Amino acid sequence: QSGASFRVHSEREDMYKAIQSEKWDYIILQGYSRELTHPVDYIDTATIPFLNKIVDSVYSNNPLTNILFYHTWGYENGFEEDSTVNTYDKMTDQIRYGYMYLGELFNAPVVPVGQVWRQVRESSDIDLYAPDRAHPSRNGSFLIATTFYNAIFSQSTARVYTKTIDSDTADVIKKVATEFITNH
């Protein structure tokens, strides 16, 4: 459900039905973009109790499921209404800290999409954003998929082919994602 906090997700019966529908190998968890930009004491009360409920449901269904946290990126210009995250760098850093906190707390890997996004953004002129300047464009979606593939399978995506974006753009994204995951 787009724009939903872990609290809102924890109240969704359809999510629990989906969790119970199969013995999943992987389940990816993500809150809404700004949820993990808050300080740890806020996350501890506004997120953790609800995330515990979701994680418990996942492991009750299949204790062998691999939970991955989806570390997202900052909006192109940050969230301007909040001075602690009012730039891209501030927002991306806070999201990273929030997801790393969750990863440590739940002993679960964090897929660093936001860090790969940052590297592509800093090293090229590839536009990763949809027109709202917060969500991913096709280029951004390819970056997400490539990062997850590298993280899950520990394999390069160098030979992956796509018709959805320009091949030169895809090559840059694949190279950055593979190198980042390999080195981190």
Sequence and secondary structure as in RCSB ss.txt:
>XXXX:A:sequence
QSGASFRVHSEREDMYKAIQSEKWDYIILQGYSRELTHPVDYIDTATIPFLNKIVDSVYSNNPLTNILFYHTWGY
ENGFEEDSTVNTYDKMTDQIRYGYMYLGELFNAPVVPVGQVWRQVRESSDIDLYAPDRAHPSRNGSFLIATTFYN
AIFSQSTARVYTKTIDSDTADVIKKVATEFITNH
>XXXX:A:secstr
 TT  HHHHHT HHHHHHHHTS  SEEEE   TTGGGS HHHHHHHTHHHHHHHHHHHHHH TT EEEEE     
TT  TT TTS SHHHHHHHHHHHHHHHHHHHT  EE HHHHHHHHHHH     B TTSSSB HHHHHHHHHHHHH
HHH    TT   SSS HHHHHHHHHHHHHHHHH 
